[in-house]
Amino acid sequence: MFKHYNMNQVVLPLDLEIKLDKDDMAFVVNDLVEQIPEEAFASFSRDTG
């Protein structure tokens, strides 16, 4: 099952965004992943575990 995540949430005591440069590849990858329509994951959806 798809687990919702938020890249901007703070899970660790320190904010990792502070350590990443604004032009870091991680932000590009995040933007690309966020552009994938949710319908693309429909075939992976299951009603059971």
mmCIF entry with sequence, helices, sheets and N, C-alpha, C, O atoms, coordinates in Angstrom:
data_MODEL
# 
_entry.id   MODEL 
# 
_entity.id                         1 
_entity.type                       polymer 
_entity.pdbx_number_of_molecules   1 
# 
_entity_poly.entity_id                      1 
_entity_poly.type                           'polypeptide(L)' 
_entity_poly.nstd_linkage                   no 
_entity_poly.nstd_monomer                   no 
_entity_poly.pdbx_seq_one_letter_code       MFKHYNMNQVVLPLDLEIKLDKDDMAFVVNDLVEQIPEEAFASFSRDTG 
_entity_poly.pdbx_seq_one_letter_code_can   MFKHYNMNQVVLPLDLEIKLDKDDMAFVVNDLVEQIPEEAFASFSRDTG 
_entity_poly.pdbx_strand_id                 A 
# 
loop_
_entity_poly_seq.entity_id 
_entity_poly_seq.num 
_entity_poly_seq.mon_id 
_entity_poly_seq.hetero 
1 1  MET n 
1 2  PHE n 
1 3  LYS n 
1 4  HIS n 
1 5  TYR n 
1 6  ASN n 
1 7  MET n 
1 8  ASN n 
1 9  GLN n 
1 10 VAL n 
1 11 VAL n 
1 12 LEU n 
1 13 PRO n 
1 14 LEU n 
1 15 ASP n 
1 16 LEU n 
1 17 GLU n 
1 18 ILE n 
1 19 LYS n 
1 20 LEU n 
1 21 ASP n 
1 22 LYS n 
1 23 ASP n 
1 24 ASP n 
1 25 MET n 
1 26 ALA n 
1 27 PHE n 
1 28 VAL n 
1 29 VAL n 
1 30 ASN n 
1 31 ASP n 
1 32 LEU n 
1 33 VAL n 
1 34 GLU n 
1 35 GLN n 
1 36 ILE n 
1 37 PRO n 
1 38 GLU n 
1 39 GLU n 
1 40 ALA n 
1 41 PHE n 
1 42 ALA n 
1 43 SER n 
1 44 PHE n 
1 45 SER n 
1 46 ARG n 
1 47 ASP n 
1 48 THR n 
1 49 GLY n 
# 
_struct_asym.id          A 
_struct_asym.entity_id   1 
# 
loop_
_struct_conf.conf_type_id 
_struct_conf.id 
_struct_conf.pdbx_PDB_helix_id 
_struct_conf.beg_label_comp_id 
_struct_conf.beg_label_asym_id 
_struct_conf.beg_label_seq_id 
_struct_conf.pdbx_beg_PDB_ins_code 
_struct_conf.end_label_comp_id 
_struct_conf.end_label_asym_id 
_struct_conf.end_label_seq_id 
_struct_conf.pdbx_end_PDB_ins_code 
_struct_conf.beg_auth_comp_id 
_struct_conf.beg_auth_asym_id 
_struct_conf.beg_auth_seq_id 
_struct_conf.end_auth_comp_id 
_struct_conf.end_auth_asym_id 
_struct_conf.end_auth_seq_id 
_struct_conf.pdbx_PDB_helix_class 
_struct_conf.details 
_struct_conf.pdbx_PDB_helix_length 
HELX_P HELX_P1 AA1 LEU A 16 ? ILE A 18 ? LEU A 16 ILE A 18 5 ? 3  
HELX_P HELX_P2 AA2 MET A 25 ? GLU A 34 ? MET A 25 GLU A 34 1 ? 10 
HELX_P HELX_P3 AA3 GLU A 38 ? PHE A 44 ? GLU A 38 PHE A 44 5 ? 7  
# 
_struct_conf_type.id          HELX_P 
_struct_conf_type.criteria    ? 
_struct_conf_type.reference   ? 
# 
loop_
_atom_site.group_PDB 
_atom_site.id 
_atom_site.type_symbol 
_atom_site.label_atom_id 
_atom_site.label_alt_id 
_atom_site.label_comp_id 
_atom_site.label_asym_id 
_atom_site.label_entity_id 
_atom_site.label_seq_id 
_atom_site.pdbx_PDB_ins_code 
_atom_site.Cartn_x 
_atom_site.Cartn_y 
_atom_site.Cartn_z 
_atom_site.occupancy 
_atom_site.B_iso_or_equiv 
_atom_site.pdbx_formal_charge 
_atom_site.auth_seq_id 
_atom_site.auth_comp_id 
_atom_site.auth_asym_id 
_atom_site.auth_atom_id 
_atom_site.pdbx_PDB_model_num 
ATOM 1   N N  . MET A 1 1  ? 0.841  -1.173 0.000   1.00 0.00 ? 1  MET A N  1 
ATOM 2   C CA . MET A 1 1  ? 0.000  0.000  0.000   1.00 0.00 ? 1  MET A CA 1 
ATOM 3   C C  . MET A 1 1  ? 0.890  1.242  0.000   1.00 0.00 ? 1  MET A C  1 
ATOM 4   O O  . MET A 1 1  ? 1.957  1.254  0.614   1.00 0.00 ? 1  MET A O  1 
ATOM 5   N N  . PHE A 1 2  ? 0.442  2.270  -0.687  1.00 0.00 ? 2  PHE A N  1 
ATOM 6   C CA . PHE A 1 2  ? 1.186  3.518  -0.765  1.00 0.00 ? 2  PHE A CA 1 
ATOM 7   C C  . PHE A 1 2  ? 1.225  4.185  0.598   1.00 0.00 ? 2  PHE A C  1 
ATOM 8   O O  . PHE A 1 2  ? 0.189  4.359  1.240   1.00 0.00 ? 2  PHE A O  1 
ATOM 9   N N  . LYS A 1 3  ? 2.393  4.551  1.031   1.00 0.00 ? 3  LYS A N  1 
ATOM 10  C CA . LYS A 1 3  ? 2.540  5.250  2.308   1.00 0.00 ? 3  LYS A CA 1 
ATOM 11  C C  . LYS A 1 3  ? 2.799  6.720  2.029   1.00 0.00 ? 3  LYS A C  1 
ATOM 12  O O  . LYS A 1 3  ? 3.774  7.076  1.367   1.00 0.00 ? 3  LYS A O  1 
ATOM 13  N N  . HIS A 1 4  ? 1.924  7.565  2.535   1.00 0.00 ? 4  HIS A N  1 
ATOM 14  C CA . HIS A 1 4  ? 2.071  8.998  2.324   1.00 0.00 ? 4  HIS A CA 1 
ATOM 15  C C  . HIS A 1 4  ? 3.317  9.505  3.041   1.00 0.00 ? 4  HIS A C  1 
ATOM 16  O O  . HIS A 1 4  ? 3.581  9.118  4.179   1.00 0.00 ? 4  HIS A O  1 
ATOM 17  N N  . TYR A 1 5  ? 4.070  10.354 2.389   1.00 0.00 ? 5  TYR A N  1 
ATOM 18  C CA . TYR A 1 5  ? 5.232  10.962 3.013   1.00 0.00 ? 5  TYR A CA 1 
ATOM 19  C C  . TYR A 1 5  ? 5.259  12.443 2.686   1.00 0.00 ? 5  TYR A C  1 
ATOM 20  O O  . TYR A 1 5  ? 4.634  12.898 1.728   1.00 0.00 ? 5  TYR A O  1 
ATOM 21  N N  . ASN A 1 6  ? 5.969  13.159 3.472   1.00 0.00 ? 6  ASN A N  1 
ATOM 22  C CA . ASN A 1 6  ? 6.147  14.584 3.257   1.00 0.00 ? 6  ASN A CA 1 
ATOM 23  C C  . ASN A 1 6  ? 7.624  14.878 3.429   1.00 0.00 ? 6  ASN A C  1 
ATOM 24  O O  . ASN A 1 6  ? 8.149  14.787 4.539   1.00 0.00 ? 6  ASN A O  1 
ATOM 25  N N  . MET A 1 7  ? 8.298  15.229 2.347   1.00 0.00 ? 7  MET A N  1 
ATOM 26  C CA . MET A 1 7  ? 9.735  15.453 2.403   1.00 0.00 ? 7  MET A CA 1 
ATOM 27  C C  . MET A 1 7  ? 10.097 16.634 3.296   1.00 0.00 ? 7  MET A C  1 
ATOM 28  O O  . MET A 1 7  ? 11.241 16.749 3.737   1.00 0.00 ? 7  MET A O  1 
ATOM 29  N N  . ASN A 1 8  ? 9.153  17.494 3.561   1.00 0.00 ? 8  ASN A N  1 
ATOM 30  C CA . ASN A 1 8  ? 9.414  18.677 4.373   1.00 0.00 ? 8  ASN A CA 1 
ATOM 31  C C  . ASN A 1 8  ? 9.149  18.458 5.857   1.00 0.00 ? 8  ASN A C  1 
ATOM 32  O O  . ASN A 1 8  ? 9.344  19.374 6.657   1.00 0.00 ? 8  ASN A O  1 
ATOM 33  N N  . GLN A 1 9  ? 8.711  17.266 6.237   1.00 0.00 ? 9  GLN A N  1 
ATOM 34  C CA . GLN A 1 9  ? 8.442  17.035 7.651   1.00 0.00 ? 9  GLN A CA 1 
ATOM 35  C C  . GLN A 1 9  ? 9.756  16.847 8.408   1.00 0.00 ? 9  GLN A C  1 
ATOM 36  O O  . GLN A 1 9  ? 10.757 16.413 7.838   1.00 0.00 ? 9  GLN A O  1 
ATOM 37  N N  . VAL A 1 10 ? 9.737  17.168 9.653   1.00 0.00 ? 10 VAL A N  1 
ATOM 38  C CA . VAL A 1 10 ? 10.927 17.017 10.479  1.00 0.00 ? 10 VAL A CA 1 
ATOM 39  C C  . VAL A 1 10 ? 10.763 15.750 11.308  1.00 0.00 ? 10 VAL A C  1 
ATOM 40  O O  . VAL A 1 10 ? 9.923  15.697 12.207  1.00 0.00 ? 10 VAL A O  1 
ATOM 41  N N  . VAL A 1 11 ? 11.559 14.733 11.008  1.00 0.00 ? 11 VAL A N  1 
ATOM 42  C CA . VAL A 1 11 ? 11.491 13.482 11.745  1.00 0.00 ? 11 VAL A CA 1 
ATOM 43  C C  . VAL A 1 11 ? 12.700 13.343 12.654  1.00 0.00 ? 11 VAL A C  1 
ATOM 44  O O  . VAL A 1 11 ? 12.637 12.686 13.693  1.00 0.00 ? 11 VAL A O  1 
ATOM 45  N N  . LEU A 1 12 ? 13.778 13.953 12.264  1.00 0.00 ? 12 LEU A N  1 
ATOM 46  C CA . LEU A 1 12 ? 14.996 13.889 13.045  1.00 0.00 ? 12 LEU A CA 1 
ATOM 47  C C  . LEU A 1 12 ? 15.147 15.192 13.841  1.00 0.00 ? 12 LEU A C  1 
ATOM 48  O O  . LEU A 1 12 ? 14.507 16.197 13.530  1.00 0.00 ? 12 LEU A O  1 
ATOM 49  N N  . PRO A 1 13 ? 15.982 15.160 14.851  1.00 0.00 ? 13 PRO A N  1 
ATOM 50  C CA . PRO A 1 13 ? 16.164 16.385 15.641  1.00 0.00 ? 13 PRO A CA 1 
ATOM 51  C C  . PRO A 1 13 ? 16.667 17.572 14.827  1.00 0.00 ? 13 PRO A C  1 
ATOM 52  O O  . PRO A 1 13 ? 16.380 18.717 15.178  1.00 0.00 ? 13 PRO A O  1 
ATOM 53  N N  . LEU A 1 14 ? 17.407 17.330 13.751  1.00 0.00 ? 14 LEU A N  1 
ATOM 54  C CA . LEU A 1 14 ? 17.859 18.464 12.968  1.00 0.00 ? 14 LEU A CA 1 
ATOM 55  C C  . LEU A 1 14 ? 17.244 18.462 11.579  1.00 0.00 ? 14 LEU A C  1 
ATOM 56  O O  . LEU A 1 14 ? 16.951 17.408 11.013  1.00 0.00 ? 14 LEU A O  1 
ATOM 57  N N  . ASP A 1 15 ? 17.060 19.628 11.055  1.00 0.00 ? 15 ASP A N  1 
ATOM 58  C CA . ASP A 1 15 ? 16.427 19.800 9.759   1.00 0.00 ? 15 ASP A CA 1 
ATOM 59  C C  . ASP A 1 15 ? 17.471 19.570 8.665   1.00 0.00 ? 15 ASP A C  1 
ATOM 60  O O  . ASP A 1 15 ? 18.401 20.363 8.517   1.00 0.00 ? 15 ASP A O  1 
ATOM 61  N N  . LEU A 1 16 ? 17.319 18.487 7.902   1.00 0.00 ? 16 LEU A N  1 
ATOM 62  C CA . LEU A 1 16 ? 18.301 18.128 6.887   1.00 0.00 ? 16 LEU A CA 1 
ATOM 63  C C  . LEU A 1 16 ? 18.319 19.102 5.716   1.00 0.00 ? 16 LEU A C  1 
ATOM 64  O O  . LEU A 1 16 ? 19.315 19.189 4.999   1.00 0.00 ? 16 LEU A O  1 
ATOM 65  N N  . GLU A 1 17 ? 17.226 19.837 5.515   1.00 0.00 ? 17 GLU A N  1 
ATOM 66  C CA . GLU A 1 17 ? 17.189 20.810 4.423   1.00 0.00 ? 17 GLU A CA 1 
ATOM 67  C C  . GLU A 1 17 ? 18.245 21.889 4.609   1.00 0.00 ? 17 GLU A C  1 
ATOM 68  O O  . GLU A 1 17 ? 18.728 22.456 3.629   1.00 0.00 ? 17 GLU A O  1 
ATOM 69  N N  . ILE A 1 18 ? 18.603 22.175 5.834   1.00 0.00 ? 18 ILE A N  1 
ATOM 70  C CA . ILE A 1 18 ? 19.612 23.197 6.105   1.00 0.00 ? 18 ILE A CA 1 
ATOM 71  C C  . ILE A 1 18 ? 20.955 22.768 5.529   1.00 0.00 ? 18 ILE A C  1 
ATOM 72  O O  . ILE A 1 18 ? 21.730 23.609 5.075   1.00 0.00 ? 18 ILE A O  1 
ATOM 73  N N  . LYS A 1 19 ? 21.238 21.466 5.543   1.00 0.00 ? 19 LYS A N  1 
ATOM 74  C CA . LYS A 1 19 ? 22.513 20.959 5.080   1.00 0.00 ? 19 LYS A CA 1 
ATOM 75  C C  . LYS A 1 19 ? 22.579 20.782 3.566   1.00 0.00 ? 19 LYS A C  1 
ATOM 76  O O  . LYS A 1 19 ? 23.672 20.665 3.012   1.00 0.00 ? 19 LYS A O  1 
ATOM 77  N N  . LEU A 1 20 ? 21.438 20.759 2.888   1.00 0.00 ? 20 LEU A N  1 
ATOM 78  C CA . LEU A 1 20 ? 21.415 20.582 1.444   1.00 0.00 ? 20 LEU A CA 1 
ATOM 79  C C  . LEU A 1 20 ? 21.430 21.938 0.754   1.00 0.00 ? 20 LEU A C  1 
ATOM 80  O O  . LEU A 1 20 ? 20.702 22.854 1.137   1.00 0.00 ? 20 LEU A O  1 
ATOM 81  N N  . ASP A 1 21 ? 22.269 22.051 -0.269  1.00 0.00 ? 21 ASP A N  1 
ATOM 82  C CA . ASP A 1 21 ? 22.254 23.269 -1.073  1.00 0.00 ? 21 ASP A CA 1 
ATOM 83  C C  . ASP A 1 21 ? 20.933 23.351 -1.826  1.00 0.00 ? 21 ASP A C  1 
ATOM 84  O O  . ASP A 1 21 ? 20.318 22.324 -2.111  1.00 0.00 ? 21 ASP A O  1 
ATOM 85  N N  . LYS A 1 22 ? 20.501 24.534 -2.144  1.00 0.00 ? 22 LYS A N  1 
ATOM 86  C CA . LYS A 1 22 ? 19.227 24.721 -2.850  1.00 0.00 ? 22 LYS A CA 1 
ATOM 87  C C  . LYS A 1 22 ? 19.232 24.078 -4.232  1.00 0.00 ? 22 LYS A C  1 
ATOM 88  O O  . LYS A 1 22 ? 18.168 23.750 -4.757  1.00 0.00 ? 22 LYS A O  1 
ATOM 89  N N  . ASP A 1 23 ? 20.408 23.890 -4.833  1.00 0.00 ? 23 ASP A N  1 
ATOM 90  C CA . ASP A 1 23 ? 20.488 23.266 -6.157  1.00 0.00 ? 23 ASP A CA 1 
ATOM 91  C C  . ASP A 1 23 ? 20.920 21.799 -6.067  1.00 0.00 ? 23 ASP A C  1 
ATOM 92  O O  . ASP A 1 23 ? 21.441 21.244 -7.034  1.00 0.00 ? 23 ASP A O  1 
ATOM 93  N N  . ASP A 1 24 ? 20.705 21.177 -4.910  1.00 0.00 ? 24 ASP A N  1 
ATOM 94  C CA . ASP A 1 24 ? 21.074 19.779 -4.716  1.00 0.00 ? 24 ASP A CA 1 
ATOM 95  C C  . ASP A 1 24 ? 20.193 18.861 -5.575  1.00 0.00 ? 24 ASP A C  1 
ATOM 96  O O  . ASP A 1 24 ? 19.015 19.140 -5.800  1.00 0.00 ? 24 ASP A O  1 
ATOM 97  N N  . MET A 1 25 ? 20.788 17.772 -6.044  1.00 0.00 ? 25 MET A N  1 
ATOM 98  C CA . MET A 1 25 ? 20.081 16.812 -6.892  1.00 0.00 ? 25 MET A CA 1 
ATOM 99  C C  . MET A 1 25 ? 18.855 16.212 -6.184  1.00 0.00 ? 25 MET A C  1 
ATOM 100 O O  . MET A 1 25 ? 17.899 15.815 -6.850  1.00 0.00 ? 25 MET A O  1 
ATOM 101 N N  . ALA A 1 26 ? 18.870 16.144 -4.872  1.00 0.00 ? 26 ALA A N  1 
ATOM 102 C CA . ALA A 1 26 ? 17.748 15.576 -4.120  1.00 0.00 ? 26 ALA A CA 1 
ATOM 103 C C  . ALA A 1 26 ? 16.455 16.330 -4.397  1.00 0.00 ? 26 ALA A C  1 
ATOM 104 O O  . ALA A 1 26 ? 15.389 15.719 -4.471  1.00 0.00 ? 26 ALA A O  1 
ATOM 105 N N  . PHE A 1 27 ? 16.531 17.633 -4.550  1.00 0.00 ? 27 PHE A N  1 
ATOM 106 C CA . PHE A 1 27 ? 15.337 18.424 -4.833  1.00 0.00 ? 27 PHE A CA 1 
ATOM 107 C C  . PHE A 1 27 ? 14.821 18.167 -6.242  1.00 0.00 ? 27 PHE A C  1 
ATOM 108 O O  . PHE A 1 27 ? 13.611 18.172 -6.467  1.00 0.00 ? 27 PHE A O  1 
ATOM 109 N N  . VAL A 1 28 ? 15.718 17.945 -7.188  1.00 0.00 ? 28 VAL A N  1 
ATOM 110 C CA . VAL A 1 28 ? 15.323 17.631 -8.567  1.00 0.00 ? 28 VAL A CA 1 
ATOM 111 C C  . VAL A 1 28 ? 14.607 16.286 -8.596  1.00 0.00 ? 28 VAL A C  1 
ATOM 112 O O  . VAL A 1 28 ? 13.559 16.148 -9.227  1.00 0.00 ? 28 VAL A O  1 
ATOM 113 N N  . VAL A 1 29 ? 15.172 15.303 -7.916  1.00 0.00 ? 29 VAL A N  1 
ATOM 114 C CA . VAL A 1 29 ? 14.553 13.970 -7.864  1.00 0.00 ? 29 VAL A CA 1 
ATOM 115 C C  . VAL A 1 29 ? 13.191 14.058 -7.197  1.00 0.00 ? 29 VAL A C  1 
ATOM 116 O O  . VAL A 1 29 ? 12.230 13.453 -7.673  1.00 0.00 ? 29 VAL A O  1 
ATOM 117 N N  . ASN A 1 30 ? 13.095 14.796 -6.108  1.00 0.00 ? 30 ASN A N  1 
ATOM 118 C CA . ASN A 1 30 ? 11.810 14.954 -5.429  1.00 0.00 ? 30 ASN A CA 1 
ATOM 119 C C  . ASN A 1 30 ? 10.779 15.589 -6.350  1.00 0.00 ? 30 ASN A C  1 
ATOM 120 O O  . ASN A 1 30 ? 9.635  15.139 -6.397  1.00 0.00 ? 30 ASN A O  1 
ATOM 121 N N  . ASP A 1 31 ? 11.162 16.619 -7.075  1.00 0.00 ? 31 ASP A N  1 
ATOM 122 C CA . ASP A 1 31 ? 10.235 17.277 -8.005  1.00 0.00 ? 31 ASP A CA 1 
ATOM 123 C C  . ASP A 1 31 ? 9.771  16.318 -9.096  1.00 0.00 ? 31 ASP A C  1 
ATOM 124 O O  . ASP A 1 31 ? 8.595  16.314 -9.460  1.00 0.00 ? 31 ASP A O  1 
ATOM 125 N N  . LEU A 1 32 ? 10.686 15.506 -9.618  1.00 0.00 ? 32 LEU A N  1 
ATOM 126 C CA . LEU A 1 32 ? 10.320 14.528 -10.650 1.00 0.00 ? 32 LEU A CA 1 
ATOM 127 C C  . LEU A 1 32 ? 9.340  13.493 -10.118 1.00 0.00 ? 32 LEU A C  1 
ATOM 128 O O  . LEU A 1 32 ? 8.353  13.166 -10.777 1.00 0.00 ? 32 LEU A O  1 
ATOM 129 N N  . VAL A 1 33 ? 9.614  12.983 -8.934  1.00 0.00 ? 33 VAL A N  1 
ATOM 130 C CA . VAL A 1 33 ? 8.729  11.975 -8.338  1.00 0.00 ? 33 VAL A CA 1 
ATOM 131 C C  . VAL A 1 33 ? 7.354  12.569 -8.062  1.00 0.00 ? 33 VAL A C  1 
ATOM 132 O O  . VAL A 1 33 ? 6.338  11.908 -8.279  1.00 0.00 ? 33 VAL A O  1 
ATOM 133 N N  . GLU A 1 34 ? 7.315  13.799 -7.590  1.00 0.00 ? 34 GLU A N  1 
ATOM 134 C CA . GLU A 1 34 ? 6.036  14.437 -7.286  1.00 0.00 ? 34 GLU A CA 1 
ATOM 135 C C  . GLU A 1 34 ? 5.210  14.692 -8.542  1.00 0.00 ? 34 GLU A C  1 
ATOM 136 O O  . GLU A 1 34 ? 3.993  14.848 -8.444  1.00 0.00 ? 34 GLU A O  1 
ATOM 137 N N  . GLN A 1 35 ? 5.831  14.739 -9.713  1.00 0.00 ? 35 GLN A N  1 
ATOM 138 C CA . GLN A 1 35 ? 5.106  14.978 -10.959 1.00 0.00 ? 35 GLN A CA 1 
ATOM 139 C C  . GLN A 1 35 ? 4.473  13.713 -11.531 1.00 0.00 ? 35 GLN A C  1 
ATOM 140 O O  . GLN A 1 35 ? 3.671  13.795 -12.461 1.00 0.00 ? 35 GLN A O  1 
ATOM 141 N N  . ILE A 1 36 ? 4.815  12.554 -10.996 1.00 0.00 ? 36 ILE A N  1 
ATOM 142 C CA . ILE A 1 36 ? 4.221  11.303 -11.471 1.00 0.00 ? 36 ILE A CA 1 
ATOM 143 C C  . ILE A 1 36 ? 2.766  11.272 -11.022 1.00 0.00 ? 36 ILE A C  1 
ATOM 144 O O  . ILE A 1 36 ? 2.490  11.396 -9.829  1.00 0.00 ? 36 ILE A O  1 
ATOM 145 N N  . PRO A 1 37 ? 1.833  11.110 -11.953 1.00 0.00 ? 37 PRO A N  1 
ATOM 146 C CA . PRO A 1 37 ? 0.422  11.079 -11.559 1.00 0.00 ? 37 PRO A CA 1 
ATOM 147 C C  . PRO A 1 37 ? 0.123  9.848  -10.695 1.00 0.00 ? 37 PRO A C  1 
ATOM 148 O O  . PRO A 1 37 ? 0.688  8.776  -10.911 1.00 0.00 ? 37 PRO A O  1 
ATOM 149 N N  . GLU A 1 38 ? -0.766 10.014 -9.724  1.00 0.00 ? 38 GLU A N  1 
ATOM 150 C CA . GLU A 1 38 ? -1.085 8.914  -8.817  1.00 0.00 ? 38 GLU A CA 1 
ATOM 151 C C  . GLU A 1 38 ? -1.687 7.724  -9.554  1.00 0.00 ? 38 GLU A C  1 
ATOM 152 O O  . GLU A 1 38 ? -1.585 6.591  -9.082  1.00 0.00 ? 38 GLU A O  1 
ATOM 153 N N  . GLU A 1 39 ? -2.310 7.963  -10.699 1.00 0.00 ? 39 GLU A N  1 
ATOM 154 C CA . GLU A 1 39 ? -2.896 6.875  -11.482 1.00 0.00 ? 39 GLU A CA 1 
ATOM 155 C C  . GLU A 1 39 ? -1.823 5.891  -11.958 1.00 0.00 ? 39 GLU A C  1 
ATOM 156 O O  . GLU A 1 39 ? -2.123 4.727  -12.223 1.00 0.00 ? 39 GLU A O  1 
ATOM 157 N N  . ALA A 1 40 ? -0.600 6.345  -12.064 1.00 0.00 ? 40 ALA A N  1 
ATOM 158 C CA . ALA A 1 40 ? 0.491  5.483  -12.508 1.00 0.00 ? 40 ALA A CA 1 
ATOM 159 C C  . ALA A 1 40 ? 0.762  4.368  -11.502 1.00 0.00 ? 40 ALA A C  1 
ATOM 160 O O  . ALA A 1 40 ? 1.340  3.341  -11.858 1.00 0.00 ? 40 ALA A O  1 
ATOM 161 N N  . PHE A 1 41 ? 0.356  4.558  -10.266 1.00 0.00 ? 41 PHE A N  1 
ATOM 162 C CA . PHE A 1 41 ? 0.594  3.560  -9.226  1.00 0.00 ? 41 PHE A CA 1 
ATOM 163 C C  . PHE A 1 41 ? -0.635 2.672  -8.979  1.00 0.00 ? 41 PHE A C  1 
ATOM 164 O O  . PHE A 1 41 ? -0.604 1.803  -8.107  1.00 0.00 ? 41 PHE A O  1 
ATOM 165 N N  . ALA A 1 42 ? -1.700 2.886  -9.732  1.00 0.00 ? 42 ALA A N  1 
ATOM 166 C CA . ALA A 1 42 ? -2.951 2.150  -9.508  1.00 0.00 ? 42 ALA A CA 1 
ATOM 167 C C  . ALA A 1 42 ? -2.779 0.644  -9.650  1.00 0.00 ? 42 ALA A C  1 
ATOM 168 O O  . ALA A 1 42 ? -3.412 -0.114 -8.915  1.00 0.00 ? 42 ALA A O  1 
ATOM 169 N N  . SER A 1 43 ? -1.941 0.194  -10.575 1.00 0.00 ? 43 SER A N  1 
ATOM 170 C CA . SER A 1 43 ? -1.756 -1.245 -10.781 1.00 0.00 ? 43 SER A CA 1 
ATOM 171 C C  . SER A 1 43 ? -1.045 -1.911 -9.590  1.00 0.00 ? 43 SER A C  1 
ATOM 172 O O  . SER A 1 43 ? -1.100 -3.132 -9.445  1.00 0.00 ? 43 SER A O  1 
ATOM 173 N N  . PHE A 1 44 ? -0.389 -1.128 -8.752  1.00 0.00 ? 44 PHE A N  1 
ATOM 174 C CA . PHE A 1 44 ? 0.307  -1.676 -7.591  1.00 0.00 ? 44 PHE A CA 1 
ATOM 175 C C  . PHE A 1 44 ? -0.579 -1.735 -6.359  1.00 0.00 ? 44 PHE A C  1 
ATOM 176 O O  . PHE A 1 44 ? -0.207 -2.343 -5.355  1.00 0.00 ? 44 PHE A O  1 
ATOM 177 N N  . SER A 1 45 ? -1.743 -1.109 -6.426  1.00 0.00 ? 45 SER A N  1 
ATOM 178 C CA . SER A 1 45 ? -2.639 -1.043 -5.294  1.00 0.00 ? 45 SER A CA 1 
ATOM 179 C C  . SER A 1 45 ? -3.263 -2.402 -4.995  1.00 0.00 ? 45 SER A C  1 
ATOM 180 O O  . SER A 1 45 ? -3.693 -3.105 -5.910  1.00 0.00 ? 45 SER A O  1 
ATOM 181 N N  . ARG A 1 46 ? -3.312 -2.771 -3.726  1.00 0.00 ? 46 ARG A N  1 
ATOM 182 C CA . ARG A 1 46 ? -3.900 -4.035 -3.293  1.00 0.00 ? 46 ARG A CA 1 
ATOM 183 C C  . ARG A 1 46 ? -4.865 -3.766 -2.143  1.00 0.00 ? 46 ARG A C  1 
ATOM 184 O O  . ARG A 1 46 ? -4.665 -2.848 -1.348  1.00 0.00 ? 46 ARG A O  1 
ATOM 185 N N  . ASP A 1 47 ? -5.919 -4.586 -2.067  1.00 0.00 ? 47 ASP A N  1 
ATOM 186 C CA . ASP A 1 47 ? -6.865 -4.463 -0.973  1.00 0.00 ? 47 ASP A CA 1 
ATOM 187 C C  . ASP A 1 47 ? -6.429 -5.248 0.255   1.00 0.00 ? 47 ASP A C  1 
ATOM 188 O O  . ASP A 1 47 ? -6.896 -5.006 1.368   1.00 0.00 ? 47 ASP A O  1 
ATOM 189 N N  . THR A 1 48 ? -5.535 -6.182 0.031   1.00 0.00 ? 48 THR A N  1 
ATOM 190 C CA . THR A 1 48 ? -5.051 -7.000 1.160   1.00 0.00 ? 48 THR A CA 1 
ATOM 191 C C  . THR A 1 48 ? -3.563 -6.768 1.343   1.00 0.00 ? 48 THR A C  1 
ATOM 192 O O  . THR A 1 48 ? -2.894 -6.218 0.468   1.00 0.00 ? 48 THR A O  1 
ATOM 193 N N  . GLY A 1 49 ? -3.060 -7.189 2.479   1.00 0.00 ? 49 GLY A N  1 
ATOM 194 C CA . GLY A 1 49 ? -1.649 -6.994 2.786   1.00 0.00 ? 49 GLY A CA 1 
ATOM 195 C C  . GLY A 1 49 ? -0.783 -7.940 2.084   1.00 0.00 ? 49 GLY A C  1 
ATOM 196 O O  . GLY A 1 49 ? 0.436  -7.897 2.244   1.00 0.00 ? 49 GLY A O  1 
# 
